[in-house]
């Protein structure tokens, strides 16, 4: 009942789905995402009525604003103790998000979608493919190259069907030489194409390190800005289910020092598609890290076109006690741990940092200033991982706001063993996260 | 042989026109997706295609090949062919042939009873040459070259030689920090550039300044890059002699060896997608041909049928490593065949030979959309760079002999003089004028100021992100505070 009232009101106010559509894609660095409001049906009735009342208040003031050329965001925070907070945020580029549940959210429903727009359900690899296909339709210069991406459709089916649709020149099957097809993509990018290089596994891109570091990252700079390299390098990485040491690598730690590249990590179908599109439209070389185990995540994503900001972090859950920074697969371990923590009475704030290079210190900083405690959960090795850089960065910039030393949970500095139990122990588990959080908040 | 596999639409480039000013790939002007290779099988039916014992009798080409090899065979076979008794013919073929050939993945292979290894060394591939050592045309075929082009070639070769000598001296005097000469390879530089058009992308290694000279890069531009001043295209970010110019389609030199070969193949792929009347050319040395990138690039270029000219400057030395320690194959030209790439060996000190070879290679690359490998044999008459003294690892008399007796500039001049297109007075005037020009360019470039602090941080990305802006501010503050510790002539 509550939803129907809200739905009815949604159309009358400025919060209808049409206003969330981006007028036209703009290829500049900061591209705002879409704003969604989600109304939790599991809330007690009193809360639902409270929302309706609040909405009616807002509706009265904003009903005259039928033209949403400038995006305004309302973020409503429903806290676990039932009180309501609202902040009307006038910033053009800041994106707020409504917490889906008071309790730690379910794994699948990370990106809230508005009740009035149906959206469609996709798996993460399908979302990537959708993003890829939309960009290939939009710009004939976009092409894909990699091993088995053409007729085979890609090892994880991200490029399935594209070769038959666009021809095998635009979806190119290459011989097994990562350095080579990365180099080729760089050459093609310098002369006008926008290639997307798929590494069958991120670990194989170690063979492409020379091209990525020396040419991809540097040529725009050393040529004095004459030649740009709008390339996207993507592939699955991270620890899978017993794939062996060589196929369970975290390349983000090795690549993070390379100047001139950008790195992003996707974690949900929603942000996978948005980041894929943003990466393709960016004129900088972007490395998009996917995770082997997340390809079959299902989520409902909007039907409308949307592009996310490459440098923004995503606030998964707002909280007060401590900030948990994470990305990619660890996000799900963290949310599972958050469920346990909420039951125990804690209030974690969970941020999926998404942008691995550069870090979104704005979002992270605001969170640190609020909670004063930071826990970083990552899959990288302890030495020289993303967590290590993030720890240094936060310490440097927000030292005065910290009440406790930053705790960083990461994998041990060992090659990933094959045996299932051993492999599990090298990855940070929810129980460890709960223990570390409790320790941090003491 | 093509008709069987091309059920889907394969549009060779000359069958439709691409708008001149658009870079729209021909994909958009045809209804079905581009198939760039004519031999691609439909992947949904892999087994049926490869098995010759299927209902429609197997691939036509297979039967043709087999028939042609059995043409001298039984009467019954000929009879069967005449009567077009397909089944009988097939039976005969299958039974006779089963023992002789097999359709392995990759194609039909004939069997042999001889246990014979291919020899690892063969007679050296001969080298194409047009002029002899004295500048005389070898064969009676007229050398078709426009007089203006020939004269421009000569003048640019002299310019390159002079520039090299003077810039090298400037480095020795401490005016620039580093330099790479092309002594002995002037013909390769200029003649190959002359055979190309400005639309062809050049992916150089670092000993190809002459290519850029031909295309219009001025002496002042060269000097600016070497001095790294504000007028440099590269904004002072690369070492001297690492030129690059977008408007001349000359991709900036990177210090990494062999990586440019892959870039050239990728760019050729991009040109092929656009259907442009242009190719790419990439240069590398004998040492560069040992890198992994070279082999993969050659392989890729062949598989993708990319219009790229792979030009190897086999000058005998990779810093101090002679070619005998670099490879044991007959130079680089034989590798072409190994990868399925057409190749040729030319005399790198003969400007006309290089010119002809590159001209024809360009036609092959563009019209047939195939890669071409050119190996130019020459000698690195100078040192590897200003950081090297080659007399340490090779006899001086060898260096002197190659530098004087095999000088490509002198040889070309003799041919020009033989045709009365040049004389000694023009020679001395040119040398004098060129020397003055180079010296002047250096003097001017020396005085121009260097790029400012902001150029450290710009162009890393398209727009500097927050962390870089932050770092730039820190640096500015540091320089402001301790001005005496930082170079005074760098603009703030």
Interface residues (C-beta under 8 A of the other chain):
Chain A: X28 X29 X140 X141 X143 X151 X152 X163 X164 X165 X166 X167 X168 X169 X170 X172 X174 X175 X177 X179 X180 X181 X182 X183 X184 X185 X186 X187 X188 X189 X190 X191 X192 X193 X195 X210 X211 X214 X215 X218 X219 X220 X221 X222 X223 X224 X225 X226 X227 X228 X259 X260 X262 X282 X283 X284 X311 X358 X359 X361 X362
Chain B: X23 X24 X25 X27 X28 X32 X33 X34 X35 X36 X37 X40 X43 X201 X203 X232 X233 X234 X235 X237 X238 X242 X244 X245 X246 X251 X252 X254 X255 X256 X259 X260 X261 X262 X263 X264 X265 X266 X267 X269 X270 X271 X272 X273 X274 X280 X292 X293 X296 X297 X299 X300 X303 X304 X458 X459 X460 X461 X462 X463 X465 X466 X467
